């Protein structure tokens, strides 16, 4: 009897970009597209529920945030579908330009082209009413550039020089994000993407774990130093660590948002107060539609609602994992792996901050938090993942989950 199981592409063939040829059938990951749309629609519902009261007070329009987010979300889904129809191999010719261009864009934030909003200068103005965050461009540019770099290195990726080359390139992106856009959370995510791609592509795991152990020890020393020697600081990042360690000591100041978010989660119980019935969203949790929207989800929909959100993200990551494993070449596999790392990091960081497991970093919840730039570039990444998925060749007898 013929073995109808899918054959894995040899590692050497993935580096050479040789596609699978046996009984090919075109594949489009409708499951990934469906979960993206579901998350987006769920996010719009929760955004309206979370922001309607404050939007009515501030703008005399309870749908102010909802309308803007719905418009950009609809446009972004269309853009993702368009990108999915483009052969992702074409992008390999522009990865260096994209990488350098993202550095230039972040640098321009410190020029008169930069736009300040909510006390932070992280945006570039486009026209009179439009702006975007160059740091979001940097994430995609880095994923594409490192993926192409690994493929071009071939077997040289095994060397220590290759390891530190990728660390420096990722570190440069993170440095620009931190210095020129004053965005520590994006710098952390950029370094997380870099470390993840190195872990996947570099065979010397001992070197990897040695460097990670050193970084972990240094981070622990910094936290212990702050805990034992500082009670307050003018540096807002150190202050955030102090608030994270003892939020109740700052209940009337910097710890107010964190404590109110925890109250919201606790009051939601198992099944929640009901959709639209949150009390904490009535001004108690400042800017609840942004970084802390997960706390309102838990208050209104309870633990059940929070688990459903996590299951949505789990299935999204599963589809990305499937595409990365079955990509026809190493370039496509690394692109989707980088997207996987980005989404998982952002979800974990956001929820950890809301639960006060980490200091406040300003990371949004993908597809759910308010923010046009975030949605646009996340959808662009989903379009890239769908583009890689279209190149997957499966046997006609293959049964897909």
Secondary structure as UniProt FT lines:
FT   HELIX           11..16
FT   TURN            22..23
FT   HELIX           30..59
FT   TURN            62..63
FT   HELIX           64..84
FT   HELIX           88..93
FT   HELIX           95..108
FT   TURN            109..110
FT   TURN            112..113
FT   STRAND          114..117
FT   TURN            118..119
FT   STRAND          120..126
FT   TURN            127..129
FT   STRAND          130..132
FT   HELIX           134..153
FT   HELIX           154..158
FT   HELIX           160..180
FT   HELIX           184..201
FT   HELIX           205..229
FT   HELIX           236..245
FT   HELIX           247..250
FT   TURN            251..255
FT   HELIX           256..268
FT   TURN            269..271
FT   TURN            275..276
FT   TURN            280..284
FT   TURN            286..292
FT   HELIX           293..326
FT   HELIX           330..354
FT   TURN            355..356
FT   TURN            366..368
FT   HELIX           372..390
FT   TURN            396..397
//
